[in-house]
């Protein structure tokens, strides 16, 4: 059996995506300067994939960290794979590129390597991240996702994004894009919640069959401080089975959780603001799990989400009611 995990994977449009990335979403209580600091540490360690988004409200710090590492000669722009995402208030076709241009201005970059539809659920267009009515309820909107995808294709053609993809799409929503008449570019990836308690095996199999990379966020579980995390959820990194496998290999539970996804052929995002853990997480390339280990870890699946976005439950494009 080949245990080697590549440092990057070829996408269906010919570009390459690093298989381990640094996530930059952070709870409001985390200072934005911490994000900038973490990215600089990560680049020094060897990370070349930085995942950001319009909604994270820290793209200025992300861009500043990247530019500092370019300026001091650590990397060139072409060495860094930078992702951003169009937020739900910009899903109308005429707004997609405007959102990307805003992100590029904040990042102070001329292009992103990957641009994603952050989620399929449109909200009322406007300046608010979560537009609300007078009763405090989020105002839903609907769009034709195929039209949104055509606007994404135009961003790629304009050179503002090298690759384009989606996030939080279920199989049915992916098929809608794939079966669109006149499709010019397939999504290169689908970024979804994926971890030991929700291993997305069926969605992974479908995406592989369509040459679409599955990218895992929340691979280590979820920060208890995150506002949208389900309350009283179990902590993956405290799981006794995971810890037993980690002890067997002399590794941390986080390293094993990341390695599990890498060996399944996923791209994985690991988020940390600790220099020690940023370094440890990158060492997921330095060992391998046996077929028996993989089977044991497969058995932890509970089809349990940490992120359910309950406020969006009644949105017509809510993606998490389907099996996968």
MISE-210797 format. One record per residue: residue number from 1; x, y negated, z of N, C-alpha, C, CB in turn; residue in one letter. Coordinates in steps of 0.2 Angstrom, whole numbers. Each point is the difference from the previous one (the first is absolute). Glycine has a CB too. Example, Ala and Ser with C-alpha at 12.3 -4.5 7.8 and 13.67 -1.06 7.14 Angstrom:
<atoms>
   k   n_x   n_y   n_z  ca_x  ca_y  ca_z   c_x   c_y   c_z  cb_x  cb_y  cb_z r
   1    66    28    39    -4    -6     0     4    -6     0    -9     6     6 a
   2     7   -11   -10     4    -6     1    -4    -5     3     6     3   -10 s
</atoms>
This chain:
<atoms>
   k   n_x   n_y   n_z  ca_x  ca_y  ca_z   c_x   c_y   c_z  cb_x  cb_y  cb_z r
   1     4     6     0    -4    -6     0     4    -6     0    -9     6     6 x
   2     8   -11   -10     3    -6     0    -2    -5     5     2     1   -13 x
   3     2    -3    18    -2    -4     5     2    -7    -1     1     9     8 x
   4     3   -11   -14     2    -6    -1    -6    -5    -2    11     5    -4 x
   5   -11   -11     8    -5    -5    -1     4    -6    -4    -7     4    11 x
   6     4    -6   -16     4    -5    -4    -1    -7     4    -2     6   -11 x
   7     7   -10    10    -1    -7     3    -5    -4    -4    12     1     4 x
   8   -14     1   -10    -5    -4    -4    -3     5    -5     6   -11     1 x
   9   -12     9    -3    -4     4    -4    -3    -4    -6    -4     7    10 x
  10     4    -3   -16    -2    -3    -6    -7    -1    -1    10     5    -5 x
  11   -12   -11     4    -7    -1    -1    -3     1    -7     1    -9     9 x
  12    -7     9   -10    -3     2    -7     1    -5    -5    -8     7     6 x
  13    11   -13    -4     1    -5    -5     8    -1    -1   -10    -6     3 x
  14    14    11     0     7     0    -1     4    -3     5    -3     0   -12 x
  15     0    -5    16     4    -3     6     1     5     5    -4   -11    -3 x
  16     9     9     8     1     5     5    -2    -4     7    10     6    -6 x
  17   -12    -2    11    -3    -2     6     4     3     6   -11    -3    -5 x
  18    14     0     9     4     3     6    -5     4     4     8    -9     0 x
  19    -7    15     2    -4     4     4    -1    -2     7     3     9    -8 x
  20     1   -13    11    -1    -2     7     0    -7     0     5    10     5 x
  21   -11   -13    -3     0    -8     0    -1    -2     7    -5     0   -11 x
  22     6    -7    12    -2    -3     6    -6    -4     0    12    -1     2 x
  23   -17     3     2    -6    -4     1     0    -6     3    -6    11     0 x
  24     3   -16    -1     1    -7     3    -7    -2     3     9    -3    -8 x
  25   -14     7     8    -6    -2     3     1    -1     8    -7     5    -9 x
  26     5   -10    12     1     0     7    -6    -3     4    12    -2    -2 x
  27   -13     4     8    -5    -3     4     2    -8     1    -3    11     6 x
  28    -3   -15    -4     1    -7     0     5    -2     6   -12    -1    -4 x
  29    13     6     9     4    -2     6     7     1    -2    -9     4     8 x
  30    11    -1   -14     7     0    -2     2    -6    -4    -1    13     0 x
  31     6   -16     3     3    -6    -3     2     1    -8     4    -4    12 x
  32    -6     0   -16     2     1    -7     7     0    -1   -10    -6    -3 x
  33    14     3     7     7     0     0     3     7     1     1   -12     4 x
  34    -5    16    -1     2     7     1     0     4    -6    -5    -1    12 x
  35     0    -1   -16    -1     4    -7     6    -2    -4   -12     0     0 x
  36    14    -6     0     6    -2    -4     6     3     2    -5   -11    -2 x
  37     6    12     9     6     3     3     0     7    -2     0    -8    10 x
  38    -6    12    -9     0     7    -2     2     2    -7    -9     0     9 x
  39     7    -5   -13     1     2    -7     8    -1    -2   -12    -4    -3 x
  40    15    -1     6     7    -1     0     4     6     2    -1   -12     1 x
  41    -1    15     5     3     6     3    -1     6    -4    -2    -5    11 x
  42    -5     5   -14    -1     6    -4     4     0    -6   -12     0     4 x
  43    13    -5    -8     4    -1    -6     7     2     2    -7    -9    -5 x
  44    10     7    11     7     2     2     0     7     1     2   -11     5 x
  45    -7    14    -3     0     8     2     0     4    -7    -6    -3    11 x
  46     2     0   -16     0     3    -6    -7     0    -3     9     7     4 x
  47   -14    -9    -1    -7    -1    -3     0    -4    -6    -5     1    11 x
  48     2     1   -16     0    -5    -6    -8    -1    -2    11     5    -4 x
  49   -15    -2     7    -8    -1    -1    -3    -4     6     0    11    -7 x
  50    -3   -17     5    -3    -4     5    -7    -1    -2    11    -6     2 x
  51   -16     8     2    -7     0    -1    -3    -6     3     0    12    -1 x
  52    -3   -17    -3    -3    -5     3    -7    -1    -3    11    -6     2 x
  53   -15     1     0    -7    -2    -3    -2    -7     2    -3    13     1 x
  54    -1   -15    -5    -3    -7     1    -3    -1     7    -2    -1   -12 x
  55    -2     7    14    -3    -1     6     4     1     6    -9     5    -5 x
  56    15    -3     5     5     0     5     2    -6     3     4    10    -4 x
  57    -5   -16     0     2    -7     2     7    -1     2   -12     0     4 x
  58    16     4    -7     7    -1     2     5     1    -6    -2     5    11 x
  59    -1    -6   -17     4     0    -6     6    -5     0   -10     5    -6 x
  60     9   -10     9     6    -5     0     6     3     3    -9   -10     0 x
  61     7    13     6     6     3     4     3     6    -4    -6    -3    11 x
  62     1     7   -14     3     6    -4     4    -3    -6   -10     7     3 x
  63     8   -12    -6     4    -3    -6     7    -3     3   -10    -2    -7 x
  64     9    -1    12     7    -3     3     5     5     2    -7   -10     4 x
  65     4    16    -1     5     5     2     3     3    -6    -7     3    10 x
  66     3    -2   -16     3     3    -6     5    -4    -3   -11     6    -2 x
  67    10   -13     2     4    -5    -3     7     0     4   -10    -7    -5 x
  68     9     7    11     6     0     4     5     6    -1    -6    -6     9 x
  69     3    12   -10     4     5    -1     3     0    -8    -7     7     9 x
  70     4   -10   -13     2    -1    -7     6    -5     0   -11     3    -5 x
  71    10    -9     9     4    -5     1     7     2     3    -9    -8     1 x
  72     9    13     4     6     2     3     3     6    -4    -4    -5    11 x
  73     2     7   -17     3     5    -4    -2     7     2     9    -8    -1 x
  74   -13     9     6    -2     7     2    -3     3    -5    -1    -3    12 x
  75    -4     0   -16    -4     3    -5    -1    -5    -6    -6     8     8 x
  76     4    -5   -14    -2    -5    -5    -8     1     0    11     2    -7 x
  77   -14    -7     3    -7     0     0    -3     7    -3     0   -12    -1 x
  78     4    14    -4    -3     7    -3     1     6     4     3    -5   -10 x
  79     1     4    16     1     6     5    -6     0     4    12    -1     0 x
  80   -16    -4     1    -6     0     5    -6     1    -4     6    -8     7 x
  81   -10    13    -4    -7     1    -2    -5    -3     4     4    11    -5 x
  82    -7   -16     3    -4    -4     4    -8     1    -2    10    -9     2 x
  83   -14    10     2    -7     2    -1    -4    -6     3     2    12     0 x
  84    -7   -14    -4    -5    -4     4    -7     2    -3     8   -10     1 x
  85   -14     7     2    -6     3    -1    -5    -6    -1     2    10     6 x
  86    -7    -9   -11    -5    -5    -1    -6     1     5     3    -1   -12 x
  87    -5    -4    16    -4     1     5    -8    -1    -2     9    -5     8 x
  88   -13     8    -4    -7     1    -2    -4    -7    -2     0    10     8 x
  89     2   -15    -6    -3    -7    -2     2    -2    -7    -1    -3    12 x
  90     6     7   -15     3    -2    -7    -2     6    -5     9    -7     6 x
  91   -14    11    -5    -1     6    -5    -3    -2    -6     0     7    10 x
  92    -3   -13   -10    -3    -2    -7     5    -1    -5   -10    -6     6 x
  93    10     9   -12     5     0    -5     4    -7     0    -7     9    -6 x
  94     3   -15     6     3    -6    -1     5    -2     6   -10    -3    -8 x
  95     9     6    13     4    -2     6     6     5     2   -11    -4     4 x
  96    11     9    -8     6     5     2     6    -3    -1    -7     9    -3 x
  97     9   -12    -3     6    -3    -1     2    -6     5    -1     4   -12 x
  98    -4    -7    13     0    -6     5     3     2     7    -9    -6    -6 x
  99     6    12     8     3     3     6     7     2     0   -12     4     2 x
 100    14    -1    -8     7     2    -1     4    -6     0    -4    11    -6 x
 101     2   -16     2     4    -6     0     1    -3     7    -4    -2   -12 x
 102    -1     2    16     1    -2     7     5     4     4   -12    -4     0 x
 103    12    10    -1     4     5     3     8    -1    -2   -10     8     2 x
 104    10    -9    -9     7    -1    -2     3    -7     2    -3     7   -10 x
 105    -1   -12    11     2    -6     2     2     0     8    -8    -6    -8 x
 106     5    10    12     1     1     7     7     4     0   -12    -1     3 x
 107    12     6    -7     6     5     0     6    -4    -3    -7    10    -1 x
 108     6   -15    -3     5    -3    -4     4     5    -5     1    -9     9 x
 109    -6    13   -12     3     5    -5    -4    -1    -7     3     8    10 x
 110     1    -6   -15    -4    -1    -7    -4     5    -1    10    -6    -4 x
 111    -9    12     7    -5     6    -1     1     4     6     2     0   -13 x
 112    -8     5    14     1     5     4     1     7    -3    -8    -7     8 x
 113    10    11    -5     2     7    -3    -7     4    -1    12     0     4 x
 114   -16    -1     1    -7     3     0    -5    -4     3     6    11     1 x
 115   -12   -12    -5    -6    -3     3    -6     4     0     5   -10    -5 x
 116    -8    10    11    -5     5     1    -7    -4     1     8     8     5 x
 117   -13    -5    -7    -7    -2     3     0     3     7    -6     0   -11 x
 118     5    -5    16     1     2     7    -5     5     2     5   -11     3 x
 119   -11    10    -5    -6     5     2    -5    -2    -5     3     1    12 x
 120    -8     4   -13    -5    -1    -6    -6    -4     3     4    11    -5 x
 121    -4   -14    11    -6    -3     3     1    -8    -1    -2    10     8 x
 122    -2   -13   -13     1    -7    -1    -4    -4     5     1     3   -12 x
 123     2    -9    14    -3    -4     4    -1    -7    -3     5     5    10 x
 124   -10    -9    -8    -1    -6    -3     6    -4    -1   -11    -1     6 x
 125    12    -2   -12     6    -4    -2     0    -6     4     0     5   -11 x
 126     6    -7    13     1    -6     4     7     0     3   -12    -1     2 x
 127    13    -4     3     7     0     3     1     4     6     0   -12    -4 x
 128    -6    14     7     0     4     6     2     7    -2    -9    -7     6 x
 129    13    10    -1     2     7    -1    -7     5     1    12    -3     4 x
 130   -16     1     1    -6     4     1    -6    -6     0     7    10     7 x
 131    -9   -11   -12    -6    -5     0    -6     2     3     4    -4   -11 x
 132    -7     0    16    -5     2     4    -6    -4    -1     8     5     8 x
 133   -14    -2    -7    -6    -4     0    -1    -4     7    -5     8    -9 x
 134    -1   -11    10    -1    -4     6    -1     5     6    -5    -9    -7 x
 135     4    15     6    -1     5     5     7     4     2   -12     1    -4 x
 136    17    -3     0     6     3     2     1     6    -4     0    -5    11 x
 137    -4     7   -16     1     6    -4     4    -1    -6   -11     4     4 x
 138    15     0    -6     5     0    -6    -5     0    -6    10     5     6 x
 139    -9   -10   -11    -4     0    -5     3     4    -6    -3   -11     3 x
 140    -1    17    -5     2     4    -5    -1    -3    -7    -2    10     8 x
 141     6    -7   -13    -1    -2    -7     1     6    -4     4   -12     2 x
 142    -6    13    -8     1     5    -4     3    -2    -7   -10     6     5 x
 143    15    -2    -7     3    -1    -6     0     7    -4     7   -10     5 x
 144    -6     9   -12     2     6    -4     7     1     1   -10    -2    -8 x
 145    12     8    11     7     1     1     4     1    -6    -3     5    11 x
 146    -1    -3   -16     4     1    -7     2    -7    -3    -7    10    -2 x
 147     3   -15     4     1    -7    -2     6    -2     4   -12    -3    -4 x
 148    12     4    10     6    -2     5     6     4    -3    -7    -2    10 x
 149     7     8   -12     5     4    -2     3    -4    -7    -4    11     5 x
 150     0   -13    -9     2    -3    -6     4    -6     1   -10     4    -6 x
 151     8    -8    12     4    -6     2     7     2     3   -11    -6     2 x
 152    11    12     1     6     2     2     5     2    -6    -6     5    11 x
 153     3    -2   -16     4     2    -6     3    -7    -3    -7    10    -2 x
 154     3   -15     2     3    -6    -2     5    -3     4   -11    -3    -5 x
 155    11     4    11     6    -2     5     6     4    -2    -8    -3     9 x
 156     7     9   -11     6     4    -2     3    -2    -7    -5    10     6 x
 157     0   -12   -10     2    -2    -7     4    -7     0   -10     6    -5 x
 158     8   -10    10     3    -7     1     6     1     4   -11    -5     0 x
 159    13    11     2     7     0     3     0    -2     7     5    -2   -10 x
 160   -11     1    13     0    -2     7     0     6     5    -7   -10    -4 x
 161     5    16     1     1     6     4     2     5    -5    -9    -3     8 x
 162    15     7    -5     2     5    -5    -4     6     0    11    -3     3 x
 163   -14     5     3    -5     6     0    -6    -2     4     9     8    -1 x
 164   -15    -5    -1    -6    -1     4    -3     6     2    -2   -10    -7 x
 165    -2     9    13    -3     6     3    -6    -2     4    11     6     0 x
 166   -13    -1     4    -6    -2     5     2     3     7    -8     1   -10 x
 167     4    -3    14     0     2     7    -7     1     3    11    -6     2 x
 168   -11    11     2    -7     2     4    -5     2    -5     3    -8     9 x
 169    -1    11   -15    -5     2    -5    -1     8     1     3    -9    -8 x
 170   -10    11     8    -1     7     0     0     3    -7    -7    -2    10 x
 171     6     8   -11     1     4    -6    -5    -3    -5     4    10     6 x
 172   -10   -11    -4    -5    -3    -5     2    -7    -2    -9     7     6 x
 173    11   -11    -2     2    -7    -2     6     0    -5    -4    -4    11 x
 174     9     9    -9     6     1    -5    -3     2    -7     8     3    10 x
 175   -12     2   -10    -2     3    -6    -4    -6    -4    -1    11     5 x
 176    -2   -15    -2    -4    -6    -3     6    -4    -4    -9     0     8 x
 177    14    -1    -5     6    -4    -4     3     5    -5     2    -7    10 x
 178    -1    13    -9     3     4    -5    -4     2    -6     6     5    10 x
 179   -13    -6    -9    -4     2    -5    -3    -7    -4    -3    11     6 x
 180     6   -16    -4    -2    -7    -3     2     0    -7     1    -6    11 x
 181    -6     5   -16     1    -1    -7     6    -6    -1   -12     4    -3 x
 182    17    -2    -1     5    -5    -1     5    -1     5    -8    -5    -6 x
 183     8    10    11     5     0     5     7    -1    -3    -7     7     7 x
 184    11   -12    -5     7    -1    -2     5     3     4    -4   -11    -5 x
 185     3    10    12     5     3     4    -4     3     6     9    -9    -3 x
 186    -6    15     4    -3     4     6     3    -3     7    -1    11    -7 x
 187    -3   -11    12     3    -1     7     6     4     1   -11    -4     4 x
 188    17     1    -2     6     4     1    -1     3     7     7    -7    -7 x
 189   -11     5    12     0     2     6    -7    -1     4    13    -1     1 x
 190   -14     4     4    -6    -1     4     3     0     7    -9     5    -8 x
 191     9   -11    12     2     0     6    -5     1     5     9    -8    -4 x
 192    -9    13     8    -5     2     5     2     2     7    -6     3   -10 x
 193     2    -4    15     2     3     6     1     7     0    -7    -8     5 x
 194    13    10    -3     2     8    -1     5     1     6    -2     0   -13 x
 195     0     5    17     4     2     6    -1     7     2     1   -12     4 x
 196     2    15     1    -1     7     2    -7     1     2    11     0     3 x
 197   -15    -4    -1    -7     1     2    -5    -2    -6     3    -3    12 x
 198     0     1   -17    -4    -1    -6     4     0    -6    -8    -7     6 x
 199    10    14    -8     5     1    -5    -2    -1    -7     5     7     8 x
 200   -11    -9   -10    -2    -2    -7     1     6    -5     2   -12     3 x
 201    -2    18    -1     3     5    -5    -4     0    -6     3     7    10 x
 202   -10    -8   -10    -4     1    -6     1    -6    -4    -8     6     6 x
 203     9   -12    -3     1    -6    -4     7     0    -3    -7    -7     7 x
 204    12    10    -3     7     1    -3     0     4    -6     4    -1    12 x
 205    -8     7   -12     0     4    -5    -3    -3    -6    -1    10     8 x
 206    -4   -14    -7    -3    -3    -6     5    -5    -3   -12     1     5 x
 207    15    -5    -1     4    -6    -2     6     4    -4    -3    -8    10 x
 208     6    13    -7     5     3    -4    -2     3    -7     5     3    11 x
 209   -11    -1   -11    -3     3    -7     0    -6    -5    -6     9     6 x
 210     5   -15    -4     0    -6    -4     6    -4    -1   -12     0     3 x
 211    18     3     0     6    -4     0     0    -7     4     3     6   -11 x
 212    -7    -6    16    -1    -6     5     4     2     6   -11    -4    -6 x
 213    15     0     8     4     1     7    -5    -2     6    11    -2    -6 x
 214   -11     6    11    -4    -1     6     5    -4     5    -8    10    -2 x
 215     7   -15     4     4    -4     5    -4     0     7     5    -7   -10 x
 216    -1     9    15    -3     1     6     1    -6     5     2    12    -1 x
 217    -7   -16     3     1    -4     5    -3     3     7    -1   -10    -8 x
 218     3     7    13    -2     3     7     3     7     1   -10    -7    -1 x
 219    16     8    -2     2     7     0     3     2     7     3    -1   -12 x
 220    -2    -4    17     2     2     6    -6    -1     5    12    -4    -2 x
 221   -18     3     0    -6    -1     4    -1    -7    -1     2     9     8 x
 222    -5   -13    -3    -1    -7     0     2    -3     6   -10     2    -8 x
 223    12    -8     7     2    -5     6    -7    -1     4    10    -5    -7 x
 224   -10     7    13    -6    -1     4    -2    -8     1     4    10     6 x
 225     1   -14    -8    -2    -7     0    -4    -3    -6    10    -1     7 x
 226   -10     6   -12    -3    -2    -6    -8    -1     1     9     6    -7 x
 227   -12   -12     4    -6    -1     2    -5     5    -3     3   -12     0 x
 228    -2    15    -6    -5     4    -3     1     8     2     0    -9    -9 x
 229     5    10    13     1     7     2    -6     2     4    13    -2     0 x
 230   -15     9    -1    -5     3     4     3     0     7    -5     7   -10 x
 231     0    -9    15     2     0     7     1     7     3    -6   -11     1 x
 232    10    12     3     1     7     4     2     5    -5    -8    -4     9 x
 233    12     3   -14     2     5    -5     6     3     3    -5    -6   -10 x
 234     6    13     8     6     3     3     6    -3    -4    -7    10     2 x
 235    13    -9     2     6    -3    -2     4     6    -4     0    -9     9 x
 236     1     8   -15     3     6    -4     7     1     2    -7    -3   -10 x
 237    11    -2    12     7     2     2     0     3     7     4   -10    -7 x
 238    -9    11    10     0     3     7    -3     8    -1    -2   -11     6 x
 239     0    12   -12    -2     7    -2     5     5     2    -7    -4    -9 x
 240     5     9    13     4     5     3     3     5    -6    -6     0    11 x
 241     2     1   -16     3     4    -6     5    -3    -3   -11     5    -1 x
 242    10   -12    -1     4    -4    -3     7    -1     4    -9    -6    -6 x
 243     8     5    12     6     0     4     4     6     1    -6    -8     6 x
 244     3    14    -7     3     6     0     4     1    -6    -9     5     7 x
 245     7    -7   -13     3     1    -6     6    -5     0   -10     3    -6 x
 246     9    -9     9     5    -5     1     6     2     4    -9    -9    -2 x
 247     7    12     8     5     3     4     4     5    -3    -7    -2    10 x
 248     4     7   -14     3     5    -4     6    -3    -4   -11     7     0 x
 249    10   -12    -3     4    -3    -5     5    -6     3    -8     3    -9 x
 250     7    -4    15     4    -5     4    -2    -7    -3     9     8     2 x
 251   -15    -9    -4    -2    -6    -3    -6    -4     4     3     5   -11 x
 252    -4   -11     9    -6    -3     3    -6     2    -3     7   -10     3 x
 253   -13    10     1    -6     1    -3    -2    -4    -6    -4     3    11 x
 254     6    -9   -11    -1    -5    -6     4     3    -6    -2   -10     8 x
 255     8    12    -7     4     2    -6    -3     6    -3    10    -4     6 x
 256   -13     9    -2    -3     6    -2    -7    -2    -4     5     7     9 x
 257    -9   -12    -6    -6    -2    -3     1    -3    -7    -5    -2    11 x
 258    11    -2   -12     2    -3    -6     2     5    -5     3   -10     6 x
 259     2    15    -4     2     5    -4    -5     5    -3    11    -1     7 x
 260   -16     2    -3    -6     4    -2    -3    -3    -6    -2     4    12 x
 261     1   -10   -12    -3    -3    -6     5    -1    -6    -8    -7     8 x
 262    14     6    -7     5     0    -5     0     6    -4     7    -8     7 x
 263    -7    14    -3     1     6    -3    -7     2    -3     8     4     9 x
 264   -13    -7    -8    -6     1    -4    -1    -3    -6    -5     2    11 x
 265    10    -7   -12     1    -4    -7    -4    -6     1     0    10    -6 x
 266    -1   -13    12    -3    -6     1     6    -6     0   -10     5     6 x
 267     8   -11    -7     4    -6     2    -3    -2     7     2    -4   -13 x
 268     2     3    17    -2    -2     7     2    -7     2     1    13     3 x
 269    -5   -16     1     1    -6     3     1     1     7    -6    -7    -9 x
 270    12     4    12     1     1     7     1    -8     3     5    12    -1 x
 271    -9   -13     6     0    -7     3     3     0     7   -10    -3    -7 x
 272    15    -1     8     2    -1     6     4    -7     1     1    12     1 x
 273    -1   -15     5     4    -6     0     5     1     5   -10    -7    -2 x
 274    12    13     4     6     2     4     6     2    -4    -8     3     9 x
 275    13    -6    -8     6     2    -4     2     7     1     4   -11     1 x
 276    -5    14     5     2     7     1    -5     5    -4     4    -3    11 x
 277   -11     1   -11    -4     4    -4     0     0    -7    -7    -1    10 x
 278     9    -5   -12     1    -2    -8     5     5    -2    -4   -12     1 x
 279    10    12     3     5     4    -2    -2     8     0     8    -9     4 x
 280   -11    11     2    -2     7     0    -5     2    -5     2    -1    12 x
 281    -6    -3   -14    -5     2    -5     3     1    -7    -8    -7     6 x
 282    13     3    -7     4     1    -7     4     7     0     1   -13    -1 x
 283     0    16     7     3     6     0    -4     6    -1     8    -5     8 x
 284   -14     4   -11    -5     5    -2     3     4    -6   -10    -7     5 x
 285    15     4    -8     3     3    -6     5     5     2    -2   -10    -7 x
 286     4    10    13     6     4     2    -1     7     3     5   -11     3 x
 287   -11    13    -4    -1     7     2    -6     3    -4     4    -2    12 x
 288    -6     8   -11    -6     3    -3    -4     4     4     7     0   -10 x
 289   -13     1     9    -5     4     3    -1     6    -4    -6   -10     5 x
 290     6    16    -1    -1     6    -4    -7     1    -2     9     5     7 x
 291   -10     0   -11    -7     2    -2    -5     1     6     4     4   -11 x
 292    -1    -1    16    -4     2     6    -1    -7     4     5    12     1 x
 293    -1   -16    -1    -1    -7     3    -5    -3    -3    12    -1     3 x
 294   -12     1   -10    -5    -4    -4    -7     3     1     9    -3    -8 x
 295    -9    10     9    -7     3     1    -3    -2     7     4     9    -8 x
 296     1    -9    13    -2    -2     7    -3    -7     0     9     8     4 x
 297    -5   -12    -8    -3    -7     0    -6    -1    -4    12    -4     2 x
 298   -13     8    -7    -6    -1    -4    -6     2     5     6     4   -11 x
 299    -5     0    16    -5     2     4    -2    -5     5     4    11    -1 x
 300    -1   -17     1    -2    -5     5    -5    -4    -3    11     0     4 x
 301   -13     1   -11    -5    -5    -3    -7     1     3     7     1   -10 x
 302   -10    -7    11    -6     0     3    -5    -4    -4     5     1    11 x
 303    -3    -4   -17    -4    -4    -4    -2    -6     4    -4    10    -7 x
 304     8   -13    11    -1    -5     5     3    -7    -2    -1     9     9 x
 305    -3   -14   -10     3    -6    -2     1    -5     6    -5     1   -11 x
 306    10    -5    11     1    -5     5    -3    -6    -3    11     5     5 x
 307   -11    -6   -11    -3    -6    -3    -6     1    -4    12    -5    -1 x
 308   -18     3     4    -6     1    -4    -3    -6    -2    -2    10     7 x
 309     4   -16    -5    -3    -6    -2    -7     0     1     9    -1    -9 x
 310   -11     2    15    -7     1     1    -5    -6    -2     4     7    10 x
 311    -1   -13   -10    -4    -6    -2    -2     1    -8     6    -7     9 x
 312    -2    11   -12    -1     1    -7    -5     6    -2    11    -6    -2 x
 313   -13     9     7    -3     7    -1    -6    -1    -5     3     3    12 x
 314    -7    -8   -12    -6    -1    -4     2    -3    -7    -7     0    10 x
 315    13    -1   -11     2    -3    -7    -1     5    -5     9    -7     5 x
 316   -12     5   -11    -2     5    -5     6     4    -3    -9    -7    -3 x
 317    15     4     4     6     3    -2     5     3     5     0    -8    -9 x
 318    -3     9    15     3     3     6     3     7    -2    -7    -7     8 x
 319    14     8    -8     2     6    -3     1     6     5     6    -8    -7 x
 320    -8     7    13     2     6     5    -6     4     1     9    -7     5 x
 321   -15     7    -8    -5     4     1     1     7    -4    -8   -10     2 x
 322    11     9    -8     2     6    -4     4     5     4    -2    -7   -11 x
 323     2    13     9     5     5     3     7    -3    -1    -8    10    -2 x
 324    10   -12    -4     7    -2    -2     0    -4    -6     5    10     6 x
</atoms>
